[in-house]
Amino acid sequence: MRKRKIFSVLMAAAASASMLFAPVVAKADGTESWVRNYQSLVNAAGGNCTIAPETPFGWPEENTTVKLGAFDIGWDSWVIPKQITVNQKGDMGYTKDVAVIIQGKWFTDGGTYHGNVIIDNGGSMTVKRADMSGGWNWYDNVTVKNGGTLNADGSTVIGYKGTLNLERKAIVKSTDRWSLRIQGGTLNADDSTITGALCAEDQQELKTVINGKLTVDKFYGGALTLPTGTTLTVKDYMDLSHDGDNEQFVVEKGAVLNIEEEHSILSHSWKLGHPARILIKSGGTVNMQRVSLGQGVEIKIEKGGVLNLNKGFSTTSGREITGSGTVNIKGTEVTTTGKRTNEAFARSLTINHKGDHCYEYYYDAAAQEKGYGMQYCRYCGKEQKIKIATPTPKPSAEAKKGTTFKVSGLTYKITKTGTGRSVSLTKGVSGAVVLVPSKVTYKKRSYAVTSIAAKAFYNNRRLTTITIPASVKTIGTQSFVNCTKLKKINGFTKVTAVGKQAFYKCTALTQIGSKASTITLPAVQKLYSGAFQNCSKISRITISSKSFKTVESKAITGINKKAVIRVPASKLTAYKKIFKTSTGYVKTMKITK
């Protein structure tokens, strides 16, 4: 091809200098010919020719279709007028220093472009299976302006050192993900729109660049950086397919990424263990409206970077939005999968919501005893108290002792009527978090919850946390047997007796009370047989009560063999005598004040 270029230039120069060459028609065998007028071009159809435009070139005035094979342009530029349709297969050849100006229709099926193409003034270019990559030594420059149209309907690639210029009135249509790709090239946009899909990503060590203001329907890409001054707006959805651990979509300082309403950000590479990350650099801005993050997509915001979430946000990835930048929230819908909602945002971020908290009620026994409920903000985690209006119940017929009833899914049995009315919780619910109230109302009468009955939570394998209010004094026989996921018990401040095998095989239990990893028993006087048997993760027990009297057989059998049991200093000697070998105490354990 290089020899052909030199030959073309020499021939063109000779013709210009002495006009010794007359018009030549292409040979029948398809070898190269000089073409100086329209009729010669028609005769050369399908062959290799070098076009040396002269004035007038003699284009016909009526609508005409010209079929071409491979060709070069000798010098100057070549204008495709409005009434001409060019139907080309093959290479455009060397047009680096000249321009093909398309004002009519151009349809190409295959071929490689090495040159300067201008789609101008109502002209259109339809490309199928073309490659505008330019190679290593060529510079492609495709410009769409003045209402010109580029129809990408195959594989249109702007590659290394290739440039696609879209002026304000450019019309670009791309049929699918692979139709228009910028891979190692540059796209310059002047407030331009691409109808359909754009694929833009770095190609190995080659960097892809998008400059200016661009709007697309669908965006596909991997590693890519939006530089300063660039605004990319995605109207439908993004698909960030990353192949390497360090690949990420970067929004630089002064760049803006807009993701419009009801939008999804997807990733096809998360199953391979490579998260698709959006990195917002200091000074960069990302605006999202009601956006959903798909599996394997994460967002990191550097200090000085800004993420604006409008009208809601959701994530199914289980990943946090991390970093030390700023998140501005406008709206009241934030949802996540697999986490408490406010944990979607790392605490190191600055969360601004302008007082537009999204509060959600949760039960707090201590607060409710004082007539308050509790709320937390789903954005920032802030908690606040709310006054609970408790209407005075009108007297009604007294329910009989032994009557059972349900309140909020929990089943109770009346244990005392009249003065000092009380109930026992006889059956729990299957949820992971249970809040036992201190009082319940039945037929307009209030009853104190004073005990957890036998087998109330027997074999509940979903329960992880339970709050037991100060009104409860006793824990019944086998009430929590085989609650293998139960880790934490809140409250428990007034419990005096723990029944037989009450917590048998609660293998995850590590905490009772407010002190982490400690079983705190402030009021317990008696541990019945097997009370904490086979609770293998218990390693610290604190007994605050000075009225501790009895530990029955196997009460602590199977807890950590190096467990530390703390007791009041004044009771150290007496309590050591209570923990006998039969209770499960072994010499490797330690009883201390």
C-alpha positions, 0 to 999 in steps of 0.5 A: 500500500505504501508503494501505491501511495507514492505512485499515486502522489507522483502521478498526480503531481505529474498530471498537475504540472504538465497535463500530459495524462489524458483521462484513463478508464479502469482496466477490465482486470481491476488494476489501478487507473486514474479517474478524472471524471464521473464517466471514468468512475462509472467505468472503474466500478469494482476496480482499484482506482486513484481519484484525481478530482478536476473541475468540473468532475461532471457529476450527473444532476439526477439521482445516481448510484455509484458502485466502488471498490478500493480507491485513493484520492490523489489530492484536494478533497472529493465531494459526494453531492446530494443527488449521488448514492455511493455504494462501496465495498473495500478500502477507502485507501489513503486520504490522510491529507485530503477529505471525503465530503459526504453531502449525499448518501454513502453506504458501505459494507466492510472495508477499512478507513484511513483518512478524513471523512466529513458527513456534511449538510444533509449527507448520510453515511451508513456503515456495516462491519466497517473499521475506522481503527486507523492502524498504528500510523494513520490518523482517522478523522470522522466529522459529522456536522450541519445535520449530517447523519452517521448510521452505525449498523454493524461494527464501527470502531474508532481505534488508536489515534482515530477521532470522531467529531460530533458537532451540535447538529450531528445525527448519530444512530447506533443500533446495538452495543457493538455498532459504535465503539470507541476503543483507544480513540477520541470522541469530541462532542459539541452538545451532541446526542447518540440515539442508541448505544455507545461502547467506549473503553480503553483497549489494553494500554491505549486510552479512550477519550470522550470530550465535550457534552454528550448524551446517549441512550445506552452506554457500555464500557469498562475502564474509561476516564471522563476528563475535565470539562466533559459531561456524559448523560446516559438516558437508559442504562449503563453496563460496566463490564470490567475484566481486571481488578484495577479497571474502573470508570473514573469521573475526573475533576470538573467532569460530570456523569448524569444517569437519568431517572429509572436507571440501572447500572449493571455489570456482567463481570461480577461473577468473575470476582471483578467489581465494576467500580465508579470512582468519583475523583476530587472535583468530579460529580455524578448525578443519579435519579432513582438509580439501581446498582446491580450485582458487583457494582460499587461506587467510591468517592474521593474527598472533594468528589460529589454524588447527588442522589435524587428521587431514590436509590437502591442496591442489590449488590450488598456493597457500600458506597465508600470513600470520604467524599460527599453524598447529597440526598434528595428524596425519601426512598433508599433500599438495599438487599442484605443490609440495614438500609443506612449501612449502604453508605460508609460512615466516612462519607459526608451525608447531606439530606437538608433535613429530609430524613427518611425515618423508620420506626423500631421498637425499643423496650426501655423507651416504650416503658417511658412512653416513647418510640424510636426512629432511625434515619435510613440515610444517615442512621440518626435516631430520635424519640417520638411520643407514643399516645396511649389512650386510657382503656375503658374498663371491660370484663375481666379475662379469666386466668389461663386465657391466651391471646396474641399481640403483634404475633407473640402469644401470651397466657394470663397468669394473674388477674385483678391487682398486679395483672400479668402474663407469660409469653408462651410462643414467640415468632420466627423472625430474626429480631424479636422485641418483647414488650414490658406490657400488653393490652387485652380487652382494654386491660394492661398486663405486665409481661413477667416471664418467658414460658417453657419452650416459647422459642424452642428450635427457633433457628432464625432468631439472632437478637431478642430484647427482654424487658425489666418486667420479666423475672423468670426464663422457663424450661427449654425456652430457647433450646436449639436457637443456634443463631441467637447471638445477643440478648438485650435487657435481662436486667431483672431476671432472677431464675434461668430454667432447666436447659433454658439456653441449651445448645445456643451455640452462637450466644456470646452476649447478654446485656450491654457489655460486648462478648459478656453474659451479664447476670445482674439479678440472677439468683439461680441457674437450673440444670443445663441452663447454659449447657453447650453454649460453646462460645460463652467465654465471660460471665459477670454475676453482679447479684449478691443473692446468687444461691444455686448453680445446678448440675451441667448449668455451664457444661460445654462453655469455653474451657477457659471462661472467666467468671467475675463475681462481687469481691465480697462473695468471691469465696462463697461463690467459688463453692457454688461452682462445683465440678458437677455444674460444668466448672473445670479447673481451666476456668477462672473465678475472680472478683 
